[in-house]
Amino acid sequence: MHFLCFYHFQCLGQDIFIPCLVDLCKAMWKILMNYHRLLSWHSTESTKQAFPSDTSSSPLGYTEELDGSQEYVDQKLQHGSARIWQDVQTKIKTFLLACDFSGFKIDEFMRILSIVHT
């Protein structure tokens, strides 16, 4: 599969390379943004579980069980964010390395650097 993707990237013409790069970066940004939202949601929910409004109905020991599972979820989410960031970098790197930049004008090349940098 990786070879097929690499082959298709090489077939991109210079006229559609920059729009494809922009679309790829937007898609990767949306993935990162949604993962951030997921982290925020879990953080908010763990705060709600840590300080419930009605503690009289919860059995003894239930909060300790929640704390342990919440720590596990938090740890997995933190490791997941590093993996997602690495995947994003790899996808963009593969896309860029598959292109022959020798035919690009300096302005186009500077635009590519600007897109990747931001």
C-alpha distances in whole Angstrom, upper triangle without the diagonal:
4,5,5,6,9,10,11,13,14,16,17,21,23,25,22,21,23,23,19,20,22,20,18,21,22,20,19,23,23,21,23,26,26,25,28,30,29,30,34,34,34,36,39,38,39,42,43,43,45,48,48,51,52,52,55,53,50,51,52,49,46,46,45,42,41,41,39,36,36,36,33,31,32,31,27,27,28,25,23,24,23,20,19,21,19,15,17,18,15,13,16,16,13,14,17,17,15,18,21,24,27,27,28,31,32,33,29,28,30,29,26,27,29,26,24,27,28
4,5,5,6,9,10,11,13,15,16,20,22,24,21,19,21,21,18,18,21,19,16,19,21,19,18,21,22,20,22,25,25,24,27,29,28,30,33,33,33,35,38,38,39,41,43,43,44,47,48,51,52,52,55,53,51,52,52,49,47,46,45,42,41,41,39,36,36,35,32,31,31,30,27,26,27,24,22,22,21,18,18,19,16,13,15,15,11,10,13,13,9,11,14,13,12,15,18,21,24,25,25,29,30,30,27,25,27,26,23,24,26,24,21,24,26
4,5,5,6,9,10,11,13,15,18,20,23,20,18,21,22,18,19,22,21,18,21,23,21,20,24,25,23,25,28,28,28,31,33,32,33,36,37,37,39,42,42,42,45,47,47,48,51,52,55,56,56,59,57,54,55,56,53,50,49,49,46,45,44,42,40,40,39,36,35,35,33,30,30,30,28,25,26,25,22,21,22,19,17,18,18,14,13,15,14,11,12,15,13,11,14,17,20,22,23,24,28,29,30,26,25,28,27,23,25,27,25,23,26,28
4,5,5,6,9,10,11,13,17,19,21,18,17,20,20,17,18,21,19,17,20,22,20,20,24,24,23,25,28,28,28,31,32,32,33,36,37,37,39,41,42,42,45,47,47,48,51,52,54,56,56,59,57,54,55,56,53,51,50,49,47,45,45,43,41,40,40,37,35,36,35,31,31,31,29,26,27,26,23,22,23,21,18,18,19,16,13,16,16,12,12,15,14,12,14,17,20,23,23,24,28,29,30,26,25,28,27,23,25,27,25,23,26,28
4,5,5,6,9,10,11,15,17,19,16,14,17,17,13,14,17,16,13,16,18,16,16,20,21,19,22,24,25,25,27,29,29,30,33,34,34,36,39,39,40,43,44,44,46,48,49,52,54,54,57,55,53,54,54,51,49,48,47,45,43,43,41,39,38,38,35,33,33,32,29,28,29,27,24,24,23,20,19,20,18,15,15,15,13,10,12,12,9,9,12,12,9,12,15,18,21,21,22,25,26,27,23,22,25,23,20,22,24,21,19,23,24
4,5,5,6,9,10,14,16,18,16,14,16,17,14,14,18,17,14,17,20,18,18,21,23,21,23,26,27,26,29,31,31,32,35,36,36,38,41,41,42,44,46,46,48,50,51,54,56,56,59,57,55,56,56,53,51,50,49,47,45,45,43,41,40,39,37,35,35,34,31,30,30,28,25,25,24,21,20,20,18,15,16,15,12,10,12,11,7,7,10,9,6,9,12,15,18,19,19,23,24,25,22,20,23,22,18,20,23,20,18,22,24
4,5,5,7,9,13,15,17,15,14,17,18,15,16,19,18,16,19,22,20,21,24,25,24,26,29,29,30,32,34,34,35,38,39,39,41,44,44,45,48,49,49,51,54,54,57,59,59,62,60,58,59,60,57,54,53,52,50,48,48,46,44,43,43,40,38,38,37,34,33,34,31,29,29,28,25,24,24,22,19,19,19,16,14,15,14,11,10,13,11,8,10,13,16,18,18,19,23,25,26,22,21,24,24,20,22,25,23,21,25,26
4,5,5,7,10,13,15,12,11,15,15,12,13,17,15,14,17,19,18,19,22,23,22,25,27,27,28,31,32,32,34,36,37,38,40,42,43,44,46,48,48,50,52,53,55,57,58,61,59,57,58,59,56,53,52,52,50,47,47,46,43,42,42,40,38,38,37,34,33,33,31,28,28,27,25,23,23,22,19,18,19,16,13,14,15,11,10,12,12,9,10,13,16,18,18,19,22,24,24,21,20,23,22,19,21,23,21,20,24,25
4,5,5,9,11,13,11,9,12,13,10,10,14,14,12,15,17,16,17,20,21,21,23,25,26,27,29,31,31,33,35,36,37,39,41,42,43,45,46,47,49,51,52,54,57,57,60,59,56,58,58,55,53,51,51,49,47,46,45,43,42,41,39,37,37,36,33,31,31,30,27,26,26,23,21,21,20,17,16,16,14,11,11,11,9,6,9,9,6,7,10,13,15,15,16,19,21,21,17,17,20,18,15,18,20,17,16,20,21
4,6,8,10,13,12,10,13,15,12,13,17,17,15,18,21,20,20,23,25,25,26,29,30,30,32,34,35,36,38,40,40,42,44,45,46,48,50,51,52,55,55,58,60,61,64,62,60,61,62,59,56,55,54,52,50,50,48,46,45,44,42,40,40,39,36,35,35,33,30,30,28,26,25,24,22,20,19,18,16,14,14,13,10,9,10,9,5,6,8,11,13,13,14,18,20,21,17,17,20,19,16,19,21,19,18,22,24
4,6,10,11,10,10,14,14,12,14,17,17,16,19,21,21,21,24,26,26,28,30,31,32,34,36,36,38,40,41,42,44,46,47,48,50,51,52,54,56,57,59,61,62,65,63,61,63,63,60,58,57,56,54,52,52,50,48,47,46,44,42,42,41,38,37,37,35,32,32,31,29,27,26,25,23,21,21,19,17,16,16,14,11,13,13,9,9,10,13,15,14,15,19,21,22,18,18,22,20,18,21,23,21,20,24,25
4,7,8,7,6,10,11,9,11,14,14,13,16,18,18,19,22,23,24,26,28,29,30,32,33,34,36,38,39,40,42,44,45,46,48,49,50,52,54,55,57,60,60,64,62,60,61,62,60,57,55,55,53,51,51,50,47,46,45,43,41,41,40,37,36,36,34,31,30,30,28,26,25,24,22,20,20,18,16,15,15,13,10,11,12,9,8,10,12,14,13,13,16,19,19,15,15,19,17,15,18,20,17,18,21,22
4,5,6,6,9,11,10,12,15,15,16,18,20,20,22,24,25,26,28,30,31,32,34,36,37,38,40,41,43,44,46,47,49,50,52,53,55,57,57,60,62,63,66,65,63,64,65,63,60,58,58,56,54,53,53,50,48,48,46,44,43,43,40,38,38,37,34,33,33,31,28,28,27,25,23,22,21,19,17,18,16,13,13,14,12,9,10,11,12,10,11,14,17,17,13,14,17,16,14,18,19,18,18,22,23
4,6,5,7,10,10,11,13,15,15,17,19,20,21,23,25,26,27,29,31,32,33,35,37,38,39,41,43,44,45,47,48,50,52,53,54,56,57,59,62,63,66,65,63,65,65,63,60,58,58,57,54,53,53,50,48,48,47,44,43,43,40,38,38,37,35,33,32,31,28,27,27,25,22,22,21,19,17,17,16,13,12,14,12,9,9,9,10,8,7,10,13,13,9,11,14,13,11,15,17,15,16,20,21
4,6,7,8,10,11,13,14,16,17,19,20,22,23,24,26,28,29,30,32,33,35,36,38,39,41,43,44,45,47,48,50,51,53,54,56,57,59,61,63,66,64,63,65,65,63,60,58,59,57,54,54,53,51,49,49,47,45,44,44,41,39,39,38,35,34,33,32,29,28,28,26,24,23,23,20,18,19,19,15,15,17,15,12,13,12,14,11,10,12,14,13,10,13,15,13,13,16,17,16,17,21,21
4,6,5,6,9,10,11,12,14,15,16,18,20,21,23,24,26,27,29,30,32,33,35,36,37,39,41,42,43,45,47,48,49,51,53,53,55,58,59,62,61,59,61,62,60,57,55,55,53,51,50,50,47,46,46,44,41,41,40,38,36,36,35,32,31,30,29,26,25,25,23,21,21,21,17,16,17,16,13,13,16,14,12,13,13,16,13,12,14,17,15,12,13,16,13,12,16,17,14,16,19,20
4,6,5,6,9,10,10,12,14,15,16,18,20,21,22,24,26,27,28,30,32,33,34,36,38,39,40,42,43,45,47,48,49,51,52,54,57,58,61,60,58,60,60,58,55,53,53,52,49,48,48,45,44,43,42,39,38,38,36,33,33,32,30,28,28,26,24,23,22,20,18,18,17,15,12,14,13,9,9,12,11,8,10,10,13,12,10,13,15,14,10,11,13,11,9,13,14,12,13,16,17
4,5,5,6,9,10,10,12,14,15,16,18,20,21,22,24,26,27,28,30,31,33,34,36,37,39,40,42,43,45,46,48,49,50,52,55,56,60,58,56,58,59,57,54,52,52,51,48,47,47,45,42,42,41,38,37,37,35,33,32,32,29,27,27,26,23,22,22,20,17,17,18,15,12,14,15,11,10,14,13,11,13,11,15,13,11,12,13,12,8,9,11,8,7,10,11,9,10,14,14
4,5,5,6,9,10,10,12,14,15,17,18,20,21,22,24,26,27,29,30,31,33,35,36,37,39,41,42,43,45,46,48,49,51,53,55,58,57,55,57,58,55,53,51,51,50,47,46,46,44,41,42,40,37,37,37,34,32,32,32,29,27,27,26,23,22,23,21,18,18,19,16,13,16,16,12,13,16,15,14,16,15,18,16,14,16,17,15,12,13,14,11,10,13,13,10,12,16,15
4,5,5,6,9,10,10,12,14,15,17,18,20,21,23,24,26,27,29,30,31,33,35,36,37,39,41,42,43,45,47,48,50,52,53,56,55,53,55,56,53,51,49,49,47,45,44,44,41,39,39,38,35,34,34,32,30,30,29,26,25,25,23,20,20,20,18,15,16,16,12,11,14,13,9,11,14,13,12,15,15,18,17,15,17,19,17,14,14,16,13,11,14,14,11,12,16,16
4,5,5,6,9,10,10,12,14,15,16,18,20,21,22,24,26,27,28,30,32,33,34,36,37,39,41,42,43,45,46,48,51,52,55,54,52,54,55,52,49,47,47,46,43,43,42,40,38,38,36,34,33,32,30,28,28,27,24,22,22,21,18,17,17,16,13,13,13,11,8,11,11,8,8,12,12,11,14,13,17,16,14,16,17,15,12,12,13,11,8,11,11,8,8,12,12
4,5,5,6,9,10,10,12,14,15,16,18,20,21,22,24,26,27,28,30,31,33,34,36,37,39,40,42,43,44,46,49,50,54,52,51,53,53,51,48,46,47,45,42,42,42,39,37,37,36,33,32,32,30,27,27,27,24,22,23,22,19,17,19,17,13,14,16,13,10,14,14,11,12,16,16,15,17,16,20,19,16,18,18,16,13,13,14,10,9,11,11,7,9,12,11
4,5,5,6,9,10,11,12,14,15,16,18,20,21,23,24,26,27,29,30,31,33,35,36,37,39,40,42,43,45,47,49,52,50,49,51,52,49,46,45,45,44,41,40,40,38,36,36,35,32,31,31,29,26,26,26,23,21,22,21,18,17,18,16,13,15,16,12,11,14,15,12,13,17,16,16,19,19,22,21,19,21,21,19,16,17,17,14,12,15,14,10,12,15,13
4,5,5,6,9,10,11,12,14,15,17,18,20,21,23,24,26,27,29,30,32,33,35,36,38,39,41,42,44,47,47,51,49,47,49,50,47,45,43,43,41,39,38,38,35,33,33,32,29,28,28,26,24,24,23,20,19,19,18,15,14,15,13,9,11,12,9,7,11,11,9,11,14,14,14,18,18,21,21,19,21,22,20,17,17,18,15,12,14,14,10,10,13,13
4,5,5,6,9,10,10,12,14,15,16,18,20,21,22,24,26,27,28,30,31,33,35,36,37,39,40,42,45,46,49,48,46,48,49,46,44,42,42,40,37,37,37,34,32,32,31,28,27,27,25,22,22,22,19,17,17,17,14,12,14,12,9,10,12,9,8,11,13,11,12,15,16,16,19,18,22,22,20,21,21,19,16,16,16,13,11,12,12,8,8,10,9
4,5,5,6,9,10,10,12,14,15,16,18,20,21,22,24,25,27,28,30,31,33,34,36,37,38,40,43,44,48,46,44,47,48,45,42,40,41,40,36,36,36,34,31,32,31,28,27,27,25,22,22,23,20,17,19,18,15,14,16,14,11,13,15,12,11,15,16,14,15,19,19,19,22,22,25,25,22,24,23,21,19,19,18,15,14,15,14,10,11,13,11
4,5,5,6,9,10,11,12,14,15,17,19,20,21,23,24,26,27,29,30,32,33,35,36,37,39,42,43,46,45,43,45,46,43,40,39,39,37,34,34,34,31,29,30,29,25,25,25,23,20,21,21,18,16,17,16,13,13,15,12,10,12,14,11,11,15,15,13,16,19,19,19,23,23,27,26,24,26,26,24,21,21,21,18,16,18,17,13,13,15,14
4,5,5,6,9,10,11,12,14,15,17,18,20,21,23,24,26,27,29,30,32,33,35,36,38,41,42,45,44,41,43,44,42,39,37,37,36,33,32,32,29,27,27,26,23,22,23,20,18,18,18,15,13,14,13,9,9,11,9,6,9,11,9,9,12,13,13,14,17,18,19,22,22,26,26,24,26,26,24,21,21,21,18,16,16,16,13,11,13,12
4,5,5,6,9,10,10,12,14,15,16,18,20,21,22,24,26,27,29,30,31,33,34,36,39,40,43,42,40,43,43,41,38,36,36,35,32,31,32,29,27,27,26,23,22,22,21,18,18,18,15,13,14,14,11,10,13,12,9,11,14,12,11,15,17,15,17,20,21,21,25,24,28,28,25,27,26,24,22,21,21,18,16,16,15,12,11,13,10
4,5,5,6,8,10,10,12,14,15,16,18,20,21,22,24,26,27,28,30,32,32,34,37,38,41,40,38,41,41,39,36,34,35,34,30,30,31,28,26,26,25,22,21,22,20,17,18,19,16,13,16,15,12,12,15,13,11,14,16,14,14,18,19,18,19,23,23,24,27,27,31,31,28,30,29,27,25,24,24,21,19,20,19,15,15,16,14
4,5,5,6,9,10,11,12,14,15,17,18,20,21,23,24,26,27,28,30,31,34,36,37,40,39,37,39,39,37,34,32,33,31,28,28,28,25,23,24,22,19,19,19,17,14,15,15,12,10,13,12,8,10,12,11,9,12,14,12,13,17,18,17,19,22,23,24,27,27,31,31,29,31,31,29,26,26,25,23,21,21,20,17,16,17,16
4,5,5,6,9,10,11,12,14,15,16,18,20,21,23,24,26,27,29,30,32,35,36,39,38,36,38,38,36,33,31,31,30,27,26,27,24,22,22,21,18,17,17,16,13,13,14,11,8,10,11,7,7,11,10,8,11,14,13,14,16,18,18,20,22,23,25,28,28,31,32,30,31,30,29,26,25,25,22,20,20,19,16,15,16,14
4,5,5,6,9,10,11,12,14,15,16,18,20,21,23,24,26,27,28,30,33,34,38,37,35,37,38,36,33,31,31,30,27,26,27,25,22,22,22,19,17,19,17,14,14,16,13,11,14,14,11,11,15,14,12,15,17,17,17,20,21,21,22,25,26,27,30,30,34,34,31,32,32,30,27,27,26,23,22,22,20,17,17,17,14
4,5,5,6,9,10,10,12,14,15,16,18,20,21,22,24,26,26,29,31,32,35,34,32,35,35,33,30,29,29,28,25,25,25,22,20,21,20,17,16,18,16,13,14,16,13,11,14,14,11,12,16,15,13,17,19,18,18,21,23,22,24,27,28,29,32,32,36,36,34,35,34,33,30,30,29,26,25,25,23,20,20,20,18
4,5,5,6,9,10,11,12,14,15,16,18,20,21,22,24,25,28,30,31,34,33,31,33,33,31,28,26,27,25,22,22,22,20,17,18,17,14,13,14,12,9,10,12,9,7,11,11,9,10,13,13,12,15,17,17,18,21,22,22,24,26,28,29,33,32,36,37,35,36,35,34,31,30,30,28,26,25,24,21,20,21,19
4,5,5,6,9,10,10,12,14,15,17,18,20,21,23,24,26,29,30,33,33,30,33,33,31,28,26,26,26,22,21,22,20,17,18,18,14,13,14,14,10,10,13,11,8,12,13,11,11,15,15,14,17,19,19,20,22,24,24,26,28,29,31,34,33,37,38,35,37,35,34,32,31,30,27,26,25,24,21,20,20,18
4,5,5,6,9,10,10,12,14,15,16,18,20,21,22,24,27,28,31,30,29,31,32,30,27,25,26,25,21,21,22,20,17,18,18,15,14,16,15,11,13,16,13,11,15,16,14,15,18,18,17,20,22,22,22,25,27,27,28,31,32,33,36,36,40,40,38,39,38,36,34,33,32,30,28,28,26,24,23,23,20
4,5,5,6,9,10,11,12,14,15,16,18,20,21,23,26,26,30,28,26,29,29,27,24,22,23,22,19,19,19,17,14,15,15,12,11,13,12,9,11,13,11,10,14,15,13,15,18,17,17,20,22,22,23,26,27,27,29,31,32,34,37,37,41,42,39,41,40,38,36,35,34,32,30,30,28,26,25,25,23
4,5,5,6,9,10,10,12,14,15,16,18,20,23,25,25,29,28,26,28,28,26,23,21,21,21,17,17,17,15,12,13,13,10,8,11,11,7,8,11,10,9,12,14,13,14,17,18,17,20,22,22,23,26,27,28,30,32,33,35,38,38,42,42,40,41,40,38,37,35,34,32,31,30,28,26,25,24,23
4,5,5,6,9,10,11,12,14,15,17,18,20,23,24,28,27,25,28,28,26,23,21,22,21,18,17,19,17,14,15,16,13,11,14,14,11,12,15,14,12,16,18,16,17,20,21,20,23,25,25,26,28,30,30,32,34,36,37,40,40,43,44,41,42,41,39,37,37,35,33,32,31,29,27,26,25,23
4,5,5,6,9,10,11,12,14,16,16,18,21,22,25,24,23,25,26,24,21,19,21,20,16,16,18,16,13,15,16,12,11,15,14,11,13,16,15,14,18,19,18,19,22,22,22,25,27,27,28,30,32,32,34,36,37,39,42,42,46,46,43,45,44,42,40,39,38,36,34,34,32,30,29,28,26
4,5,5,6,8,10,10,12,14,15,18,20,20,24,23,21,23,23,21,19,16,17,16,13,13,14,12,9,11,12,9,8,12,12,9,11,14,13,13,17,18,17,19,22,22,22,25,27,27,28,31,32,33,34,36,38,40,43,43,47,47,45,46,45,43,42,41,39,37,36,35,34,31,30,30,28
4,5,5,6,9,10,10,12,14,17,20,20,23,23,21,23,23,21,19,16,17,17,13,13,15,13,9,11,13,10,8,12,13,10,11,15,15,14,17,19,18,20,23,23,23,26,28,28,29,32,33,34,35,37,39,41,44,44,47,48,46,47,45,44,42,41,39,38,36,35,33,31,30,29,27
4,6,5,6,9,10,11,12,14,17,18,22,21,20,22,23,22,19,16,18,18,14,14,17,15,12,14,16,13,12,15,16,14,15,19,18,17,21,22,21,22,26,26,26,28,31,31,32,34,36,36,38,40,42,43,46,46,49,50,47,48,47,45,43,43,41,39,38,37,35,33,32,31,29
4,5,5,6,9,10,10,13,15,16,19,19,17,19,20,19,16,14,16,15,11,12,15,13,10,13,14,12,11,15,16,14,16,19,18,18,22,23,22,24,27,27,27,30,32,32,33,36,37,37,39,41,43,44,48,48,51,52,49,51,49,48,46,45,44,41,40,39,38,35,34,34,32
4,5,5,6,9,10,13,15,15,19,18,16,18,18,17,14,11,13,13,9,9,11,10,7,9,12,10,9,13,14,13,14,18,18,18,21,22,22,24,26,27,28,30,32,32,34,36,37,38,40,42,43,45,48,48,52,53,50,52,50,49,47,46,44,43,41,40,39,36,35,34,32
4,5,5,6,8,11,14,14,18,18,16,19,19,18,15,12,14,15,11,11,14,14,10,12,15,13,12,16,17,16,17,20,20,20,23,25,25,26,29,30,30,32,34,35,36,38,40,40,42,44,45,47,50,50,53,54,52,53,51,49,48,47,45,43,42,41,39,37,36,35,33
4,6,5,6,8,11,12,15,15,14,17,18,17,14,12,14,15,11,12,15,14,12,14,17,15,15,18,20,18,20,23,23,23,26,27,27,28,31,32,32,34,36,37,38,40,42,42,44,46,47,49,52,52,56,56,54,55,53,51,50,49,48,45,44,43,41,39,38,38,35
4,5,5,9,10,10,14,13,11,14,14,13,11,8,11,11,8,9,12,11,9,12,15,13,14,17,18,17,19,22,22,23,26,27,27,29,31,32,32,35,37,37,39,41,42,43,45,47,48,50,53,53,57,58,55,56,55,53,52,51,49,47,46,45,43,41,40,39,37
4,6,10,11,10,14,14,12,14,14,13,11,8,10,11,8,8,12,12,10,12,15,14,14,17,19,18,19,22,23,23,26,28,28,29,32,33,33,35,37,38,39,41,43,44,45,47,49,51,54,54,57,58,56,57,56,54,52,51,50,48,46,45,44,42,40,40,38
4,6,9,8,12,13,12,15,15,15,13,10,13,14,12,11,15,16,13,16,19,18,17,20,22,21,22,26,26,26,29,31,31,32,35,36,36,38,40,41,42,44,46,46,48,50,52,53,56,56,60,61,58,59,57,56,54,53,51,49,48,47,45,44,42,41,39
4,6,6,10,10,9,13,14,14,12,10,13,14,12,13,16,16,15,17,20,19,19,22,24,23,24,27,27,28,31,32,32,34,36,37,37,40,42,42,43,45,47,48,49,51,53,54,58,58,61,62,59,61,59,57,56,55,53,51,50,49,47,45,44,43,41
4,6,9,10,11,14,16,17,15,13,17,18,16,17,20,20,18,21,24,22,22,26,27,26,28,31,31,31,34,36,35,36,39,40,40,42,45,45,46,48,50,50,52,54,56,57,60,60,64,64,62,63,61,59,57,57,55,53,52,51,49,47,46,46,43
4,6,7,8,12,13,15,13,12,16,17,15,17,20,20,19,22,24,24,24,27,29,28,30,33,33,33,36,37,37,39,42,42,42,45,47,47,48,51,52,53,54,57,58,59,63,63,66,67,64,66,64,62,60,60,58,56,55,54,52,50,49,49,46
4,6,6,9,10,12,10,10,13,15,13,15,18,19,18,20,23,23,23,26,28,27,29,32,32,33,36,37,37,39,41,42,42,45,47,47,49,51,52,53,55,57,58,60,63,63,67,68,65,66,65,63,61,61,59,57,56,55,53,51,50,49,47
4,6,8,10,13,12,12,15,17,16,18,21,21,21,24,26,26,26,29,31,31,32,35,35,36,39,40,40,42,45,45,46,48,50,50,52,54,55,56,58,60,61,63,67,67,70,71,69,70,69,67,65,64,63,61,59,58,57,55,53,53,51
4,6,9,12,10,12,15,15,15,17,20,20,20,23,25,24,26,29,29,30,32,34,34,35,38,39,39,41,44,44,45,47,49,49,51,53,54,55,57,59,60,62,65,66,69,70,68,69,68,66,64,63,62,60,58,58,56,54,53,52,50
4,7,9,7,8,11,12,11,14,16,16,17,20,21,21,23,25,26,27,29,31,31,32,35,36,36,39,41,41,42,45,46,46,48,50,51,52,54,56,57,59,63,63,67,68,65,67,66,64,62,61,60,58,56,55,54,52,50,50,48
4,6,6,8,10,11,12,14,16,16,18,20,21,22,24,26,27,28,30,32,32,34,36,37,38,40,42,42,44,46,47,48,50,52,53,54,56,57,59,61,64,65,68,69,67,69,68,66,64,63,62,60,58,57,56,54,52,52,50
4,6,7,9,10,12,13,15,16,17,19,21,22,23,25,27,28,29,31,32,34,36,37,38,40,42,42,44,46,47,48,50,52,53,54,56,57,59,61,65,65,69,70,68,69,68,66,65,63,62,60,58,57,56,54,53,52,50
4,6,5,7,9,10,11,13,14,16,17,19,20,22,23,25,26,28,29,31,33,34,35,37,39,39,41,43,44,45,47,49,50,51,53,54,56,58,62,62,66,67,65,67,65,64,62,61,60,58,56,55,54,52,50,49,48
4,5,5,6,9,10,11,12,14,16,17,18,20,21,22,24,26,27,29,31,32,32,35,36,37,38,41,42,43,45,46,47,49,51,52,53,56,59,60,63,64,62,64,63,62,59,58,57,55,53,52,51,49,48,47,46
4,5,5,6,9,10,10,12,14,15,16,18,20,21,22,24,25,26,29,30,31,33,35,35,37,39,40,41,43,45,46,47,49,50,52,54,58,58,61,63,60,62,60,59,57,56,55,53,51,50,49,47,45,45,43
4,5,5,6,9,10,11,13,14,15,17,19,20,21,23,24,26,28,29,30,32,34,35,36,38,39,41,43,44,45,47,48,50,51,54,57,57,61,62,60,62,60,59,57,56,55,53,51,50,49,47,45,44,43
4,5,5,6,9,10,11,13,14,16,17,19,20,22,23,25,27,27,29,31,32,33,35,37,38,39,41,42,43,45,47,48,49,52,55,56,59,61,59,61,59,58,56,55,54,52,50,49,48,46,44,44,42
4,5,5,6,8,10,10,12,14,15,16,18,20,21,22,25,25,26,28,30,31,32,35,36,37,39,40,41,43,45,46,47,50,53,53,57,58,56,58,57,55,53,52,51,49,47,46,45,43,41,41,39
4,6,5,6,9,10,10,12,14,15,16,18,20,21,23,24,25,27,29,30,31,33,35,36,38,39,40,42,44,45,47,49,52,52,56,57,55,57,55,54,52,51,50,48,46,45,44,42,40,39,38
4,5,5,6,9,10,11,13,14,16,17,18,20,22,23,24,26,28,29,30,32,33,35,37,38,39,41,43,44,45,48,51,51,55,56,55,56,55,54,52,50,49,48,46,45,44,42,40,39,38
4,5,5,6,9,10,11,12,14,16,16,18,21,21,22,25,26,27,28,30,31,32,35,36,37,39,41,42,43,46,49,49,53,54,52,54,53,52,50,48,48,46,44,43,42,40,38,38,37
4,5,5,6,8,10,10,12,14,15,16,19,20,21,23,24,25,27,29,30,31,33,34,36,37,39,40,42,44,47,48,51,53,51,52,51,50,48,46,45,44,42,40,40,38,36,35,34
4,5,5,6,9,10,11,12,14,15,17,18,20,21,23,24,26,28,29,30,32,33,35,36,38,39,41,43,46,47,50,52,50,51,50,49,47,45,44,43,41,39,39,37,35,34,33
4,5,5,6,9,10,11,12,14,16,17,18,20,21,22,24,26,27,28,31,32,33,35,36,37,39,41,45,45,49,50,48,50,49,48,46,44,44,42,40,39,39,36,34,34,33
4,5,5,6,9,10,10,12,15,15,16,18,20,21,22,24,25,26,28,30,31,33,34,36,37,39,43,43,47,48,46,48,47,46,44,42,42,40,38,37,36,34,32,32,31
4,5,5,6,9,10,11,13,14,15,17,19,20,21,23,24,26,27,29,30,32,33,35,36,39,42,42,46,47,45,47,45,44,42,40,40,38,36,35,34,32,30,29,28
4,5,5,6,8,10,11,13,14,16,17,19,20,22,23,25,26,27,29,31,32,33,35,37,41,41,44,46,44,46,44,44,42,40,39,38,36,34,34,32,29,29,28
4,5,5,6,9,10,10,12,14,15,16,18,20,21,22,24,25,27,28,30,31,33,35,39,39,43,44,42,44,43,42,40,38,38,37,34,33,33,31,28,28,28
4,5,5,6,9,10,10,12,14,15,16,18,20,21,23,24,25,27,29,30,31,34,37,37,41,42,40,42,41,40,38,36,36,34,32,31,30,28,26,26,25
4,5,5,7,9,10,11,13,15,16,17,19,20,22,23,25,26,28,29,31,33,36,36,40,41,39,41,39,39,37,35,34,33,30,29,29,27,24,24,23
4,5,5,6,9,10,11,13,15,16,17,19,21,21,23,25,26,27,29,31,34,35,38,40,38,40,39,38,36,34,34,33,30,29,29,27,24,24,24
4,5,5,6,9,10,10,12,14,15,16,18,20,21,23,24,25,27,29,33,33,37,38,36,38,37,37,34,33,32,31,28,27,27,25,22,23,22
4,5,5,6,9,10,11,12,14,15,17,18,20,21,23,24,26,28,31,31,35,36,34,36,35,34,32,30,29,28,26,24,24,22,20,20,19
4,6,5,6,9,10,11,12,14,16,16,18,20,21,22,24,27,30,30,33,35,33,35,33,33,31,29,28,27,25,23,24,22,19,19,19
4,5,5,6,9,10,10,12,14,15,16,18,20,21,22,25,28,29,32,34,32,35,34,33,31,29,29,28,25,24,24,22,19,20,20
4,5,5,6,9,10,11,12,14,15,17,18,20,21,23,27,27,31,32,30,33,32,31,28,27,27,25,22,22,22,19,17,18,18
4,5,5,6,9,10,11,12,14,16,17,18,20,22,25,25,29,30,28,30,29,28,26,24,24,23,20,19,19,17,14,15,15
4,5,5,6,9,10,10,12,14,15,16,18,21,24,24,27,29,28,30,29,29,26,24,24,23,20,19,20,18,15,16,16
4,5,5,6,9,10,10,12,14,15,17,19,22,23,27,28,27,29,29,28,26,24,24,23,20,19,20,18,15,17,17
4,5,5,6,9,10,11,12,14,16,18,21,21,25,26,24,26,26,25,23,21,21,20,16,16,17,14,11,13,14
4,6,5,6,9,10,11,12,14,16,19,19,23,24,23,25,24,23,21,19,19,18,15,14,15,13,10,12,13
4,6,5,6,9,10,10,12,15,18,19,22,24,23,25,25,25,22,20,21,20,16,16,18,16,13,15,16
4,5,5,6,9,10,11,13,17,18,21,22,21,24,24,24,21,19,20,19,15,16,17,14,12,15,16
4,5,5,6,9,10,11,15,15,19,20,18,21,20,20,17,15,16,15,11,12,13,11,8,11,13
4,5,5,6,9,10,13,14,17,19,18,20,20,20,18,15,16,16,12,12,15,13,10,12,14
4,5,5,6,9,12,14,17,19,18,21,21,22,19,17,19,18,14,15,17,15,13,16,18
4,6,5,7,11,12,15,16,15,19,19,19,16,14,16,15,12,13,15,13,11,15,16
4,5,6,9,9,13,14,13,16,16,16,13,11,13,13,9,10,13,12,9,13,15
4,5,8,9,12,14,14,17,17,19,16,13,16,16,12,13,16,15,13,16,18
4,7,9,12,14,14,17,18,20,16,15,18,17,14,15,18,17,15,18,20
4,6,9,10,10,14,15,16,13,11,15,15,11,13,16,15,14,17,20
4,6,7,8,12,13,15,13,11,15,15,13,14,18,17,16,19,22
4,5,5,9,10,12,9,7,11,12,10,12,15,15,14,17,20
4,6,8,10,13,11,9,13,15,13,14,18,18,18,20,23
4,7,9,12,10,10,13,14,13,15,18,18,19,21,23
4,6,8,6,6,10,10,10,12,14,15,16,18,20
4,5,5,6,9,10,11,13,14,15,17,18,20
4,5,5,6,9,10,10,12,14,15,16,18
4,5,5,6,9,10,10,12,14,15,17
4,5,5,6,9,10,10,12,14,15
4,5,5,6,9,10,11,12,14
4,5,5,6,9,10,10,12
4,5,5,6,9,10,11
4,5,5,6,8,10
4,5,5,6,9
4,6,5,6
4,6,6
4,6
4
